[in-house]
Amino acid sequence: MIDKPKVFGIAGWKNSGKTGLAVRLVEEFTSRGYSISTIKHAHHDFDIDKVGADSYRHRQAGAHEVTIVSGTRYAIMHELRGAAEPTFDEILGRIAPCDLVLIEGYKREPIPKIEARRLLSTNREPLAPTDPFIVAIAADHPVAEGFLPVFNLDDTQAIADFISGIVQLPAK
């Protein structure tokens, strides 16, 4: 049996700073020598392919999966064609071994996560009071809740140190 990878999530409403924080954390962890993978959950239809490309034409013809491979990278596109969206665990199971998988989105998954907040993002209720898996808050403004650690949204090193302790990353 293969061990499940260490995971940590970044949750928040639209325009709360999730992607910026995820990118900075990937940079920080990789600079420390860790192998990092990411999963980004999209709530809308998306396409990473270009109309007219050979791979696009393969998908349009009805291919179940299309794999594009070069000397630099490869990508596998899997068409659901009406099937249910794969579960979080199914997607996690397809990730190659790494030190940490950072998850952006999937805010309702039972994984440890930090809530990203921006003062000017959206007028939504904070997630932390109703989500026991949120273990900290990263915000660009003062936060009144006193029951969780609060970090400045741009304090990437401190947030990375905190995550390292939560998921118990080995020293590098």
C-alpha positions as MATLAB code, in Angstrom:
seq = 'MIDKPKVFGIAGWKNSGKTGLAVRLVEEFTSRGYSISTIKHAHHDFDIDKVGADSYRHRQAGAHEVTIVSGTRYAIMHELRGAAEPTFDEILGRIAPCDLVLIEGYKREPIPKIEARRLLSTNREPLAPTDPFIVAIAADHPVAEGFLPVFNLDDTQAIADFISGIVQLPAK';
ca = [
       0.000    0.000    0.000;
       1.298    3.451   -0.914;
       1.266    6.070    1.823;
      -1.015    9.018    1.259;
       0.928   12.203    0.541;
       1.089   15.016    3.057;
      -1.509   17.617    2.111;
      -2.316   21.132    3.180;
      -5.069   23.338    1.797;
      -5.558   27.001    1.050;
      -9.233   27.947    1.298;
     -11.096   31.196    0.828;
     -13.667   32.976   -1.234;
     -13.008   34.308   -4.738;
     -10.291   37.004   -4.882;
      -9.136   36.279   -1.335;
      -5.492   35.745   -2.305;
      -5.459   31.938   -2.519;
      -3.512   31.665   -5.779;
      -0.899   34.252   -4.833;
      -0.334   32.512   -1.507;
      -0.133   29.102   -3.205;
       2.464   30.342   -5.694;
       4.580   31.963   -2.974;
       4.394   28.796   -0.843;
       5.492   26.607   -3.772;
       8.454   28.943   -4.315;
       9.299   28.950   -0.594;
       9.068   25.180   -0.115;
      11.011   24.381   -3.292;
      13.739   26.846   -2.249;
      13.985   24.809    0.970;
      14.561   21.640   -1.074;
      11.079   20.097   -0.902;
       9.252   18.465   -3.796;
       5.855   20.168   -4.055;
       2.807   19.302   -6.134;
      -0.409   21.273   -6.336;
      -4.062   20.573   -6.994;
      -6.299   23.468   -8.029;
     -10.051   22.920   -7.932;
     -12.007   24.947  -10.469;
     -15.717   25.588  -10.061;
     -16.188   26.305  -13.729;
     -15.533   24.750  -17.100;
     -11.906   25.133  -18.095;
      -9.644   23.991  -20.894;
      -5.873   23.803  -20.971;
      -5.839   22.893  -24.651;
      -5.947   25.144  -27.704;
      -8.578   24.904  -30.417;
      -6.986   23.392  -33.504;
      -4.071   21.722  -31.692;
      -3.602   18.021  -32.435;
      -4.424   17.087  -28.845;
      -7.595   19.197  -28.988;
      -8.610   17.388  -32.155;
      -8.016   14.019  -30.431;
     -10.337   15.034  -27.579;
     -12.965   16.391  -29.956;
     -12.867   13.063  -31.800;
     -13.896   11.343  -28.552;
     -10.670   10.205  -26.871;
     -11.174    9.289  -23.207;
      -7.675   10.508  -22.239;
      -5.155   12.456  -24.268;
      -1.550   12.578  -23.153;
       0.828   15.191  -24.526;
       4.503   14.400  -23.990;
       7.681   16.337  -24.727;
      11.213   16.427  -23.414;
      10.142   19.143  -20.967;
       6.793   18.020  -19.540;
       3.730   15.902  -20.058;
       0.055   16.446  -19.428;
      -2.843   14.037  -19.308;
      -6.281   15.405  -20.069;
      -9.138   13.170  -19.021;
     -12.556   13.871  -20.487;
     -15.415   13.145  -18.092;
     -18.001   13.027  -20.894;
     -20.894   13.192  -18.452;
     -19.309   11.075  -15.709;
     -19.153   12.445  -12.180;
     -16.268   14.681  -11.162;
     -13.573   12.527   -9.544;
     -13.359   12.661   -5.784;
     -10.584   14.499   -4.031;
      -9.039   11.167   -2.976;
      -9.119    9.864   -6.560;
      -7.254   12.944   -7.786;
      -4.805   12.763   -4.894;
      -4.140    9.140   -5.805;
      -2.912   10.204   -9.248;
      -0.257   12.575   -7.878;
       3.316   11.322   -8.137;
       5.224   10.938   -4.846;
       6.319   14.270   -3.373;
       6.969   15.899    0.004;
       3.787   17.974    0.083;
       0.676   18.543   -2.011;
      -0.717   22.070   -1.679;
      -4.435   22.198   -2.380;
      -6.097   25.363   -3.663;
      -9.838   25.195   -3.383;
     -11.647   22.076   -2.170;
     -12.604   24.224    0.804;
     -14.981   21.610    2.224;
     -12.463   18.719    2.263;
     -11.463   17.404    5.711;
      -7.799   18.396    5.401;
      -5.785   20.938    7.375;
      -5.951   24.309    5.688;
      -5.349   28.002    6.041;
      -8.059   30.502    5.207;
      -6.944   33.350    2.938;
      -8.746   36.659    3.444;
      -8.492   40.036    1.796;
     -10.291   43.073    3.109;
     -11.442   44.165   -0.344;
     -12.170   40.728   -1.873;
     -15.824   39.895   -1.313;
     -18.302   40.510    1.432;
     -18.609   36.885    2.547;
     -18.721   35.221    5.902;
     -15.405   33.872    7.221;
     -14.979   30.124    6.714;
     -13.036   29.398    9.916;
     -15.905   29.606   12.430;
     -17.739   26.729   10.725;
     -14.799   24.647    9.435;
     -12.875   22.683   12.100;
     -10.164   21.847    9.531;
      -9.066   25.471    9.164;
      -6.031   25.688   11.430;
      -4.950   29.281   10.697;
      -5.896   32.484    8.910;
      -3.787   34.530    6.492;
      -5.167   38.030    6.027;
      -4.191   41.453    4.766;
      -6.132   43.122    7.592;
      -6.639   42.700   11.338;
      -8.696   39.633   12.256;
     -10.914   39.602   15.335;
     -11.197   35.828   15.832;
      -8.924   34.853   18.666;
      -9.149   31.087   18.422;
      -6.670   30.506   15.538;
      -3.177   31.694   14.626;
      -3.327   34.683   12.270;
      -0.601   35.486    9.736;
      -0.073   38.407    7.428;
      -1.132   37.170    3.991;
       2.299   38.134    2.623;
       4.374   36.519    5.395;
       5.163   33.474    3.287;
       8.116   32.258    5.381;
       6.118   32.236    8.626;
       3.183   30.503    6.915;
       5.533   27.891    5.399;
       7.108   27.291    8.823;
       3.637   26.825   10.309;
       2.571   24.395    7.558;
       5.832   22.447    7.960;
       4.979   21.884   11.601;
       1.364   20.947   10.938;
       2.133   18.323    8.276;
       5.458   17.341    9.920;
       7.729   17.817    6.924;
      11.133   16.231    7.458;
      14.096   18.583    7.858;
      16.007   19.267    4.626;
];
